[in-house]
Structure formats: structure tokens, C-alpha cells
Amino acid sequence: MAMKKLADAISNCFSYRFYDQINRGEKRLKTDKVNEFFTILTTGAISTVYQPIISLENGSVFGYEALSRITISQCELSIEDLFRVAAQQYKLWELEQLCRARALENATGKPCNAKLFINVDPNIIHDPDIFQGFTRVKLKQYGLCPDDIVFEITERSAINDMETFTAAITHYQSQHFKIAIDDFGSGYSGMNRVCAFSPNFIKIDMQLIRNINEDTVKKSAVAAIVKFCKESGIKIIAEGIETEAELKTLIELNIDYGQGFFLSKPNRNFVDIVKERQVLIENANYSKNTTGILGEIGILAKKNRCITLQDNVFEVFNNMKKDITITEVCVLDANNFICGMLTRNYIFERFSGQFGYDLSKRIKAKQIINDNFLAVDKKTPIEKVAELAMERELSMVYDAIVVTDKNSYYGIVTIKDLLNSAISIQVSRAKCSNPLTGLPGNTEIQKRISTKIIENSAFSLIYIDIDNFKPYNDAYGFTMGDQMIVALGNILKECVENGEFVGHIGGDDFVIISNRHRSEVFCSKIIDLFAAKAKLLYTQEDAENGYIVSRNRNGFTDTFSLATISIAVVTNQYKTYVNLNELSKVIARTKKLAKMENGNSIVVV
């Protein structure tokens, strides 16, 4: 019925109402610009560049937007002018067709599992030529399938026939194409469009993103969009990211994906994000999630048996009947990327009823796959995953969570496992953590060091303690002493980056276990931050004097310098350590050398 309505409506597609709206009130274009337009159209002088769309969770490439460029040198028309002229000359269909053809021709080099975003004007998406151009047979010529394609519907144009438009969108979504609203927040009744056809993605207009780090109104507006989209199951893409500050603010606001010159410029080839930007995104997420104390979700993941898109679901049904513990099966492609999930309830529903068994026993996984599932990176904090799981629709709250590693399948975590493990980990960590700072204690520290020795990968063991802490504690009291210890613990958490570990040995002694060879530059930052913070914990008189009066170990009054930091760094850059005992001896010697120096000191071996 819906397709009949669509077919009936298509007969009216070619009316000139759309063009007349554009023509009214506009001046006639110069002849030379019109001539340039027809030259471009007849010679096919259009090329395509591809701009990466980046995950703001782990820095991986999620997809590419196909952007059209004019190839004629010294052309007076911009790409925006070109489309304006096309509309004036009633040639918008032809121009759109040329741009799409160029985008698809060069798409053969697209990385597997990356989406291809293609811009489409809302008033021609129901054109029969577009239907024919995106059939499975046509896409296969370019090594693509409907799951690869995302249609970007611009928000800047009014929709002439909402009923026909919505029918077209429904048709594409039923064929597994994805839909994105482009320039959201810049044009015509955005929320009405979202509610009308439930897009898969919303691309926030760059004007809302520009200088968002300095604009509280923009932050509030984007935060409201994020809340709405999370509740509606819509992914968000921020366009036009041009600075590091904008990027970090968007990560704080929990934006899913980002696009812009700061991340990666458009390129004729399908390029990856530079390592520097990827590390920046990972570190920003690590800083945002440091409040998590339960660990990363990857430690809970289990690698269950998966199936491929071509596998028959009848075998899945039989296995689930025999084994009640199988609650879901993940469907993977040839590159180990997760395509969807088949839950126990869904499979049993398909095979139930008078004809369900006969109709379903020959069906392949790709025909009934459910691609609406929660997937998280293995480094996501357990607390964050629990929050995301509970934000899902009520019917999906108890579905398992897919865990990925750089977008590849890593395992799954059931809600039961999530709750049980979270409770177990919390109890275990509480026993081993320092009650003052909440940081892991000696048991976890020794385990981490032993792991580094076994892995034999690059590491640094950084031992930090406070000089002249006892005199300060005696003079100012235990409460102030505790504040100084907590301050140092917070500074260390602030300084470490993704993958580095902070532990509290006890008293004023801390340790950092790094996955790289750390230098004096890193240690100097810790010293500078502590010096500034510690000064605030003294009276103004003591801070100005540069010393305090307290009792020494023999009980006599003496003067002591203000608290400083001694840092001993041991790396495996030049020496390989075979066991914890050997490494401990080197740490003890290095620490002794650092303590022998007056004031702040750093010794690296």
C-alpha cells in the first residue's frame, strides 16, 4: 500500500513548483555563469572528494561524506552557485545525477564497513532515476551495498510534498539504507522532520559548533539535542570542527561523531585520521571517564559463537532450543565487523505460529538481522556502559551489549554479567583501594607491574613521594596532611594519559605505571602542579618564609623547607626485567638517589 502511494505520488514529481519558488524574487543570472553551468554539466566537469567522519569515542573512521568539486580552472561558480543555477535552469535532477555518479564511481576504494554519506535534495529523493540508481545490482558494480549508504537530506530547503517525501524515505529505510538530516538547526522546521521520518543520524550545523567551547547558549542547545537523540536512538554528527577546544567540548557533551578540518580535510582518496588526532580523542575520553572506578568493559566481554550474514538462522533456532543459556547471537561480516544481533526472543517469535516455522527455516541471517543494538568500545568504563544500557527503549533494556575493538567484534556482555561483575569488582576494589584517595593499592599495583614485565612492551614505572611531609603533618595536623596527599593523587590523575595507571602505595607514596618511556618533561609537569597546589596548604607567613617550624625525629624544634616532590623513574628502554624482584631492587636504588637531592628531584634510569 505504501509503495502504491509512492508510485502514485511520483507522477507529480516533475511539477515546476519547486523551481518557481526559487525563481520568485531572484534576479536573472548572468549569461556567462549560465554558460559555465552548461559547460560543467555537458562535459561532466565534476570530481568527488571524501571527508572522514570520525568516532569521538575512539578516534576511528566511521564513514566519509562525498563532496562535489568543480574541475574547470578559473571557474566563477562555487559549488553552491552551481546548484542555484541548476535550480534556475530546471536542471537540478541532471546535476544531482552527475554528482552521485562521480561519488559512486570512486567509492571502490572505500574501506570495508565505512559508511558513504551522499547529499540528496529532499525535493528529488523520490525521483524514479534515484530509485533505479541505488538498486542492489547497481551498487554491487561499485562494491557497495545498501548498508554502506547514508542519504544526507539537507535542512536548508523547504519540502514541497511532505507525504511523497516521507514515503520515499520509508522505502529507502526498508531497503537498509540509512538517513541523515544535514545542517540540523539551520533551516526549515528541524524537529518536525525528525518526528516525521525518524532519521538514523542528525548532523548539527557548523554554526552551532563554531566556538561552542566559549558559548554557554550553544552548549545548552547542543546538550538538549543530545538528550533528545539519545532517547530517540539517533546518532549525532557535529560538522565543522576547527579547533581542539571545540573537539574537547563536543566529547564532553557526548557527541557520537565529528567532522571538520581540525580532524581531517577532504581528500580525493579515502584517508585515515592522523595518529595525533586519534590519540587526542582517546585522551579526552579517558579524562572524561576517569571518575569510573570499576574498570573498562573489555574485562567483562565474552567471545561467544557468532554467525555470518549468509548463515541459515534455522541452525541458530535449533541451538537455542537445545541450550537455554544462548540468549543472543552476533552476526559478523567477512572482516569481523559487527552487522547486527539476533536475540532469543526475536528468533523464537519468527519460528512461532502456524506458518512461522516453514517460512523461517530457509531464511538467512542478513534477511532478518536487527541492526538496532548497543555497541561500545572495549575501553569504555563499566559505569558508562551501564548508563547507556539503561537509556535504551524498555523492550531492549535487557539485550546484551556488543563490545568492539576499533570497530571489530571483541565480545558481548549480558546485563546479568554486567550487574554481577560490577558488584564483584566494586567489592574487590574497595578492599584493595586506599580509603583516602580511592586509588588502587599494593595488590593491584603489583599485578599491573607483573603484567608489564610479562608483556615485555614499553613501560615506565614512576615512583613519587613527598619530601618533608612528616614535619608538615606534625605542624598542621592530620586533616591538612590528608589534604596534601589527596591533592597529589588528583594531580597524578590529571597528568596521566590514556592507558596509564595511578596507584597509591600508602602514606605519601604513589606510583604511575605508563605504557611508554616517560621523560623528565612529564615529571616536571607533576612537580610544577604540586608546587602551586601545595603552597595554598600553608599559612601566608610560612609560604612567604619558604619554611616551617616543627619537631624533628628526635623531638627537638627545627626548621623544614616546604614540601617538595622526589620522583624516581625506571624504564625498560635500555634494560629488560625478568621478574618483579629484580625491578623492585632497581626502583629502591633509584628512589634513594632521588631522595638524596635537596628540593624537587627527578632521577630517570
Secondary structure, DSSP 8 states (H G I E B T S, - for coil): -HHHHHHHHHTTTT-SHHHHHHHTT-----HHHHHHHHHHHHHT-EEEEEEEEEETTT--EEEEEEEEEE-STT-S--HHHHHHHHHHTT-HHHHHHHHHHHHHHTGGG--TT-EEEEEE-TTTTT-HHHHHHTSHHHHHTTT--GGGEEEEEESSS--S-HHHHHHHHHHHHHTT-EEEEEEETSSS-HHHHHHHH--SEEEE-HHHHTTGGG-HHHHHHHHHHHHHHHHHT-EEEE----SHHHHHHHHHTT-SEE-STTT---BSS-----HHHHHHHHHHHHHHTTT--S-BGGGG-B----EETTSBHHHHHHHHHH-TT--EEEEE-TTSBEEEEEEHHHHHHHT-STTHHHHHTT-BHHHH-B----EEETTSBHHHHHHHHHTS-GGGTTS-EEEEETTEEEEEE-HHHHHHHHHHHHHHHHHHB-TTT--B-HHHHHHHHHHHHHHT---EEEEEEEETHHHHHHHH-HHHHHHHHHHHHHHHHHH--TT-EEEEEETTEEEEEESS---HHHHHHHHHHHHHHHHTTS-HHHHHHTEEEEE-TTS-EEEEE--EEEEEEEESSS----SHHHHHHHHHHHHHHHHHSSSSEEEE-
